[in-house]
Amino acid sequence: MKQEKSLYERCLHAVLFEIVALLLCAPVMSWLLGVSFAHAGALTLMISLVAMSWNVLFNTLFDRLERRWKAPSAERSFAVRIAHAVVFEAGLILAVVPMAAWWLNIGLIEAFVLDIGLVLFFLPYTLVFNWCYDKMRAGMLRRAAC
C-alpha cells in the first residue's frame, strides 16, 4: 500500500527538486542571457521559491484528486505523470512570466519566450525527477517494512 506523504516529506521533495534545478539552471541562464551569474542566480532563486511553494500546494491537491479517482495502491501511470508535469508547469508560467519580465526589465513576450525555454527543460526534468524520487521512496518504504 502506498504511504501518504507527510508535510515534512513534501517540503523535502520540493527542496531537493529545486536545489538540483538551481545547480543546473543558474549557470546556463547566465550564459544564455548574457547577464552576471549573480543576476541570473537571483532570478533562478526567485523562480525556485515560487516553484517550491507551488510544488507543495499543487502536489497536495493533485494527490487528493488522484486518491478520489483510483485505488490508493495503484502506481501512477505514464500518462498521469505527463499530465502532472504539464499542469504543474502551466500554473508556474502564470507566476514566473511577470516576475522574469520585471527582474530582467524585458517585455512580457520576451519573458514568455524565456519561460518556454525553462518549460522545455523542466517538463522532462519534472518527469524524471519525480519518477526517480518515487522509485527511491518505494524502495526505502519496502526496506523499512522489513
Buried (B, 14 or more C-beta within 10 A) or exposed (E): EBEEBEEEEBBEBBBEBBEEBBEBBBBEBBEEBEBEEEBBBBBBEBBBEBBBEBBBEBBEEBBEEBEEEEEEEEEBEEEBBEEBBBEBBEBBBEBBBEBBBEBBEBEEEBBBEBBEEBBEBBBEBBBEBBEEBBEEBEEEEEEEEE
